[in-house]
């Protein structure tokens, strides 16, 4: 057993600075999904130090040998740049850096304290928003060492020229629209995915509405942002009767739910979408504004509620029931006779095994397999997948 004092318990032990590994060649940061150890904790080989998650995968970072934790430099849910310090460990001097990403503190070019305070965590959504607004992400001032979406938008507003040229001229509203006219609420990547899934459906999309993207901004070829959501009633009064929800749910289904409810209250028709390469089984049904994206496969006798995203290549087997405002991320799998409560999210490559049920507003992280029932509001990551409540009535 290792000594828990603040100095190395043995001359053979050295302080190591563990850094964020690169899980995805296209992503320069990852989220700390869970931290498996605490300061001063003694651990053994293959202990889970922390779990990191990108948009494509989640991985446990395992201890290469026994040792002791010196300091934890991050918190759960932090977005950490690849190569940035995550924690400090006391490790034997012969520990290999190819077993885990670390550098010896006595060989580092700068102190970990300086590196930790100097590193800025920029969320992936903040980077995307900066691209949309034409903001240099490096120029955005961080708060508490982080740059968030609201920081990017505040920077853009504060640095907007007084006589800025708009990105384009939004099309003028027609006095009267035809019966096949439709509008999409949302003008970013998910809206383009919805339009792609819509294909040659016979609807004529007159434009997009978005609360944060400037009017005139192109969404796709020949389609641009008309303005904000306050144009909905004008469009309805001029003959637009159909609308599509173009807001995604990467981290929360709440915004999409709000848009859906506003469209319902305004009296719009909200048809479901089944992409050309998706499949809806016999005796299965889709609620309003529920979209099956390319490659999605829904088996027979499945009931899916309103305002759901069944993303690319997701699978729902026979006799399952899916609530409202649910998001199944790409390649998620729901086995037969499963139940998913309203507002829940099943991450990429996550699996709900036969007969299992998850409650309202649950979040299952990427690649996690759910074998037992989950009560409302459960967040299930790789680190805690084996510790959640056993199967029972929800």
C-alpha positions as CSV (number, residue, x, y, z in Angstrom):
1,X,0.0,0.0,0.0
2,X,1.3,3.4,-0.9
3,X,1.8,6.2,1.6
4,X,-0.8,9.0,1.4
5,X,1.5,11.9,2.4
6,X,2.0,14.8,0.1
7,X,5.6,13.9,-0.7
8,X,6.6,10.9,-2.8
9,X,6.5,7.8,-0.7
10,X,9.4,6.2,-2.5
11,X,12.3,7.6,-4.4
12,X,11.4,5.3,-7.3
13,X,8.0,7.2,-7.7
14,X,7.8,10.2,-9.9
15,X,5.1,12.8,-10.4
16,X,3.4,12.4,-13.8
17,X,1.1,14.9,-15.6
18,X,-1.6,12.9,-17.4
19,X,-2.9,14.7,-20.5
20,X,-6.1,14.4,-22.6
21,X,-5.6,11.7,-25.2
22,X,-6.7,12.1,-28.8
23,X,-9.7,9.7,-29.5
24,X,-10.8,11.2,-32.8
25,X,-8.4,12.5,-35.5
26,X,-11.0,15.3,-36.3
27,X,-11.6,16.5,-32.8
28,X,-9.2,18.7,-30.8
29,X,-11.0,18.4,-27.5
30,X,-13.0,15.9,-25.6
31,X,-15.5,15.9,-22.7
32,X,-14.7,14.6,-19.2
33,X,-17.7,12.3,-18.9
34,X,-16.7,10.9,-15.4
35,X,-13.7,11.0,-13.0
36,X,-13.0,7.6,-11.4
37,X,-10.5,8.6,-8.7
38,X,-10.0,11.4,-6.1
39,X,-7.0,13.3,-4.8
40,X,-4.7,11.2,-2.6
41,X,-6.5,8.0,-3.7
42,X,-4.3,4.9,-4.1
43,X,-5.2,2.9,-7.2
44,X,-4.1,-0.4,-8.9
45,X,-3.3,-1.2,-12.5
46,X,-6.3,-0.9,-14.9
47,X,-8.2,1.3,-12.5
48,X,-10.5,3.7,-14.3
49,X,-8.9,7.1,-13.9
50,X,-11.4,9.1,-16.0
51,X,-13.8,8.6,-18.9
52,X,-13.5,10.8,-21.9
53,X,-16.1,11.3,-24.7
54,X,-16.0,12.8,-28.1
55,X,-18.9,13.1,-30.6
56,X,-17.9,9.7,-32.0
57,X,-16.7,7.5,-29.1
58,X,-16.3,7.2,-25.3
59,X,-13.2,5.6,-23.7
60,X,-12.1,4.8,-20.2
61,X,-8.5,5.9,-19.4
62,X,-6.9,3.2,-17.3
63,X,-4.0,3.3,-14.9
64,X,-0.9,1.7,-16.5
65,X,0.2,0.4,-13.1
66,X,-0.4,1.0,-9.4
67,X,0.1,4.5,-8.0
68,X,-1.4,7.4,-6.1
69,X,-3.3,10.5,-7.2
70,X,-1.6,13.8,-6.6
71,X,-4.1,16.2,-8.0
72,X,-7.2,16.3,-10.2
73,X,-7.1,19.3,-12.6
74,X,-10.5,19.1,-14.2
75,X,-14.1,18.5,-13.4
76,X,-16.8,16.3,-14.8
77,X,-18.4,17.8,-18.0
78,X,-15.3,19.9,-18.7
79,X,-14.3,20.2,-22.4
80,X,-10.5,19.7,-22.4
81,X,-8.2,20.2,-25.3
82,X,-6.1,17.3,-26.5
83,X,-2.8,17.4,-24.7
84,X,-4.0,19.6,-21.9
85,X,-3.4,18.3,-18.3
86,X,-6.1,16.3,-16.6
87,X,-4.5,15.0,-13.4
88,X,-1.2,14.4,-11.7
89,X,-0.2,11.0,-10.5
90,X,2.7,9.4,-8.5
91,X,3.9,6.6,-10.7
92,X,6.9,4.2,-10.6
93,X,9.8,5.6,-12.6
94,X,9.6,2.8,-15.1
95,X,6.0,3.6,-16.1
96,X,5.8,3.8,-19.9
97,X,4.3,6.9,-21.6
98,X,2.9,4.8,-24.4
99,X,0.5,3.1,-22.0
100,X,-1.1,6.4,-21.1
101,X,-0.6,10.0,-22.2
102,X,1.6,11.7,-19.7
103,X,4.8,13.5,-19.2
104,X,7.1,13.5,-16.1
105,X,6.6,16.8,-14.2
106,X,10.4,17.2,-13.7
107,X,10.9,17.1,-17.4
108,X,8.0,19.3,-18.4
109,X,8.8,22.7,-19.9
110,X,6.3,24.5,-17.7
111,X,4.7,23.9,-14.3
112,X,1.4,22.1,-14.5
113,X,-0.1,24.9,-12.3
114,X,0.7,27.4,-15.1
115,X,-0.5,25.1,-17.8
116,X,-3.8,24.3,-16.0
117,X,-4.6,28.0,-15.4
118,X,-3.4,29.0,-18.8
119,X,-5.5,26.4,-20.8
120,X,-8.9,27.5,-22.1
121,X,-11.6,24.9,-22.6
122,X,-13.7,25.7,-25.7
123,X,-16.8,23.6,-26.2
124,X,-17.5,22.1,-29.6
125,X,-20.8,23.9,-29.8
126,X,-19.0,27.2,-29.1
127,X,-16.6,26.5,-32.0
128,X,-19.5,25.8,-34.3
129,X,-21.3,29.0,-33.3
130,X,-18.2,31.0,-33.9
131,X,-18.0,29.6,-37.4
132,X,-21.6,30.6,-38.0
133,X,-21.1,34.1,-36.8
134,X,-17.7,34.6,-38.4
135,X,-16.0,35.0,-35.0
136,X,-12.3,34.1,-34.4
137,X,-12.7,31.8,-31.4
138,X,-9.3,32.8,-30.1
139,X,-10.5,36.3,-29.7
140,X,-13.4,35.4,-27.4
141,X,-12.7,36.1,-23.7
142,X,-13.2,33.0,-21.5
143,X,-15.1,32.9,-18.3
144,X,-13.8,30.6,-15.5
145,X,-11.4,29.1,-18.1
146,X,-14.1,28.2,-20.5
147,X,-15.6,29.5,-23.7
148,X,-19.3,28.8,-24.1
149,X,-21.9,29.5,-26.8
150,X,-23.2,32.6,-24.9
151,X,-19.6,33.9,-24.7
152,X,-19.3,33.7,-28.5
153,X,-22.6,35.4,-29.1
154,X,-21.8,38.2,-26.6
155,X,-18.4,38.8,-28.4
156,X,-20.1,38.9,-31.8
157,X,-22.7,41.4,-30.5
158,X,-20.1,43.6,-28.8
159,X,-17.8,43.7,-31.9
160,X,-20.4,44.1,-34.6
161,X,-19.6,47.1,-36.7
162,X,-22.2,49.9,-36.5
163,X,-22.9,49.8,-40.2
164,X,-22.3,46.1,-40.7
165,X,-23.3,44.7,-44.1
166,X,-25.8,41.8,-43.6
167,X,-24.8,38.4,-44.9
168,X,-27.4,38.6,-47.6
169,X,-30.8,40.1,-48.3
170,X,-33.6,37.9,-47.0
171,X,-36.4,37.2,-49.5
172,X,-39.5,39.3,-49.1
173,X,-42.5,37.5,-47.8
174,X,-45.1,36.8,-50.5
175,X,-48.6,38.1,-50.0
176,X,-50.0,34.6,-50.5
177,X,-48.3,31.1,-50.4
178,X,-49.5,27.9,-52.1
179,X,-50.9,24.9,-50.3
180,X,-47.6,23.0,-50.6
181,X,-45.6,25.8,-49.0
182,X,-43.7,25.0,-45.7
183,X,-41.2,26.7,-43.4
184,X,-38.4,25.2,-41.3
185,X,-37.5,26.5,-37.9
186,X,-33.8,26.3,-37.5
187,X,-31.0,27.2,-39.9
188,X,-27.9,25.2,-38.9
189,X,-26.6,21.8,-39.6
190,X,-29.6,19.8,-38.3
191,X,-31.9,21.9,-40.4
192,X,-29.9,20.9,-43.5
193,X,-30.1,17.2,-42.4
194,X,-33.9,17.5,-42.1
195,X,-34.2,19.1,-45.6
196,X,-32.0,16.3,-46.9
197,X,-34.2,13.6,-45.3
198,X,-37.3,15.4,-46.7
199,X,-36.0,14.9,-50.2
200,X,-38.6,15.1,-53.0
201,X,-41.6,15.2,-50.8
202,X,-43.6,17.7,-52.7
203,X,-43.3,20.5,-50.2
204,X,-41.9,23.8,-51.2
205,X,-39.8,25.2,-48.3
206,X,-40.1,29.0,-48.5
207,X,-37.3,29.7,-46.0
208,X,-35.9,29.1,-42.5
209,X,-36.5,30.9,-39.2
210,X,-33.8,31.1,-36.7
211,X,-33.5,33.2,-33.5
212,X,-29.7,33.5,-33.7
213,X,-28.7,33.4,-37.4
214,X,-29.0,36.7,-39.3
215,X,-31.7,37.1,-42.0
216,X,-30.4,36.4,-45.4
217,X,-27.9,33.8,-44.3
218,X,-27.9,30.8,-46.7
219,X,-29.0,27.5,-45.2
220,X,-28.7,25.5,-48.4
221,X,-28.6,26.3,-52.1
222,X,-31.6,28.5,-52.9
223,X,-32.8,28.6,-49.3
224,X,-32.0,31.3,-46.7
225,X,-33.0,32.5,-43.3
226,X,-36.1,34.8,-43.5
227,X,-35.8,36.1,-40.0
228,X,-36.7,35.1,-36.4
229,X,-39.6,33.0,-35.1
230,X,-41.8,36.0,-34.8
231,X,-42.5,35.7,-38.5
232,X,-44.4,32.4,-37.9
233,X,-47.8,34.0,-37.6
234,X,-47.3,36.2,-40.7
235,X,-46.4,33.2,-42.7
236,X,-49.4,31.3,-41.4
237,X,-51.7,34.1,-42.2
238,X,-50.3,34.3,-45.8
239,X,-51.0,30.6,-46.4
240,X,-48.1,28.6,-45.0
241,X,-49.7,25.7,-43.2
242,X,-46.8,23.2,-42.8
243,X,-43.7,23.5,-40.7
244,X,-40.7,21.3,-39.9
245,X,-38.6,21.4,-36.8
246,X,-35.0,22.0,-37.8
247,X,-33.5,22.2,-34.3
248,X,-31.4,19.2,-33.2
249,X,-30.8,17.7,-29.8
250,X,-27.0,17.0,-29.3
251,X,-27.1,17.8,-25.6
252,X,-30.7,18.6,-24.8
253,X,-34.2,18.0,-26.3
254,X,-35.6,21.1,-24.5
255,X,-35.1,23.6,-27.3
256,X,-36.6,21.3,-29.9
257,X,-39.6,20.7,-27.6
258,X,-40.1,24.4,-27.2
259,X,-40.1,25.0,-31.0
260,X,-42.5,22.0,-31.5
261,X,-45.0,23.4,-28.9
262,X,-44.9,26.8,-30.4
263,X,-45.7,25.4,-33.9
264,X,-48.5,23.3,-32.5
265,X,-49.9,26.4,-30.7
266,X,-49.7,28.4,-33.9
267,X,-51.8,25.7,-35.7
268,X,-49.1,24.4,-38.2
269,X,-49.3,20.9,-39.7
270,X,-46.2,19.0,-38.6
271,X,-45.8,15.9,-40.8
272,X,-43.4,13.1,-40.0
273,X,-40.5,12.3,-42.4
274,X,-39.3,8.9,-43.5
275,X,-36.1,9.4,-45.6
276,X,-35.9,7.4,-48.8
277,X,-33.3,5.0,-47.3
278,X,-35.1,4.6,-44.0
279,X,-37.6,1.9,-43.2
280,X,-40.8,2.0,-41.2
281,X,-42.2,-1.5,-40.4
282,X,-45.7,-2.8,-40.7
283,X,-48.2,-1.5,-38.1
284,X,-45.7,1.0,-36.8
285,X,-46.5,4.7,-36.4
286,X,-44.8,8.0,-36.2
287,X,-46.0,11.1,-34.3
288,X,-46.0,14.7,-35.5
289,X,-42.6,16.1,-36.4
290,X,-40.9,12.8,-35.9
291,X,-38.1,12.2,-38.4
292,X,-36.5,8.9,-39.6
293,X,-33.1,9.9,-41.1
294,X,-31.3,8.0,-43.8
295,X,-30.6,4.4,-42.9
296,X,-32.9,4.3,-39.8
297,X,-34.7,1.0,-39.5
298,X,-37.9,0.7,-37.4
299,X,-39.4,-2.8,-37.1
300,X,-43.0,-3.8,-36.9
301,X,-45.5,-2.7,-34.3
302,X,-43.4,0.1,-33.0
303,X,-45.1,3.3,-31.7
304,X,-43.0,6.5,-31.8
305,X,-44.3,9.7,-30.3
306,X,-44.1,13.3,-31.4
307,X,-41.0,15.4,-32.2
308,X,-38.5,12.5,-32.1
309,X,-35.2,12.2,-34.0
310,X,-34.4,8.7,-35.1
311,X,-31.0,9.5,-36.5
312,X,-28.9,7.9,-39.2
313,X,-28.7,4.1,-39.0
314,X,-30.5,3.9,-35.7
315,X,-32.5,0.7,-35.1
316,X,-35.7,0.1,-33.2
317,X,-36.8,-3.5,-33.1
318,X,-40.4,-4.8,-32.9
319,X,-43.0,-3.9,-30.3
320,X,-41.1,-1.1,-28.7
321,X,-42.7,2.2,-27.5
322,X,-40.9,5.6,-27.8
323,X,-42.2,8.7,-26.0
324,X,-42.3,12.3,-27.2
325,X,-39.2,14.5,-27.8
326,X,-36.8,11.5,-27.8
327,X,-33.5,11.5,-29.6
328,X,-31.8,8.4,-30.9
329,X,-28.3,9.3,-32.1
330,X,-26.6,7.7,-35.1
331,X,-26.2,3.9,-34.8
332,X,-28.2,3.7,-31.5
333,X,-30.0,0.3,-31.2
334,X,-33.2,-0.4,-29.3
335,X,-34.1,-4.1,-29.0
336,X,-37.6,-5.5,-29.0
337,X,-40.2,-4.7,-26.4
338,X,-38.3,-1.7,-25.0
339,X,-39.7,1.5,-23.7
340,X,-38.2,5.0,-23.8
341,X,-39.8,7.9,-21.8
342,X,-40.4,11.4,-23.0
343,X,-37.3,13.6,-23.5
344,X,-34.8,10.8,-23.3
345,X,-31.6,10.6,-25.4
346,X,-29.7,7.5,-26.5
347,X,-26.2,8.3,-27.6
348,X,-24.3,7.1,-30.6
349,X,-23.8,3.3,-30.7
350,X,-25.6,3.0,-27.3
351,X,-27.8,-0.1,-27.0
352,X,-31.1,-0.7,-25.1
353,X,-31.2,-4.5,-24.6
354,X,-34.4,-6.6,-25.0
355,X,-37.3,-5.5,-22.8
356,X,-35.4,-2.8,-20.9
357,X,-37.1,0.6,-20.2
358,X,-35.7,4.0,-19.5
359,X,-37.7,6.8,-18.0
360,X,-38.3,10.4,-18.8
361,X,-35.3,12.7,-19.6
362,X,-32.7,10.0,-19.3
363,X,-29.4,10.4,-21.0
364,X,-27.4,7.3,-22.1
365,X,-23.9,8.2,-23.2
366,X,-22.3,6.9,-26.4
367,X,-21.5,3.2,-26.6
368,X,-23.2,2.3,-23.3
369,X,-25.3,-0.9,-23.2
370,X,-28.4,-0.7,-21.0
371,X,-29.5,-4.0,-19.6
372,X,-31.7,-2.8,-16.8
373,X,-34.5,-0.3,-16.3
374,X,-33.5,3.3,-15.6
375,X,-35.7,5.7,-13.5
376,X,-36.6,9.2,-14.7
377,X,-33.6,11.6,-15.1
378,X,-30.9,9.0,-15.0
379,X,-27.6,9.9,-16.7
380,X,-25.7,6.7,-17.6
381,X,-22.1,6.9,-18.7
382,X,-19.5,4.1,-19.2
383,X,-18.2,4.8,-15.7
384,X,-21.4,4.2,-13.9
385,X,-23.2,1.7,-16.3
386,X,-22.8,-1.2,-13.9
387,X,-24.1,0.7,-10.8
388,X,-27.6,1.9,-11.8
389,X,-30.8,0.6,-10.4
390,X,-31.9,-2.9,-11.3
391,X,-34.9,-3.6,-13.5
392,X,-38.3,-2.7,-12.1
393,X,-41.4,-0.8,-12.9
394,X,-40.9,2.8,-13.8
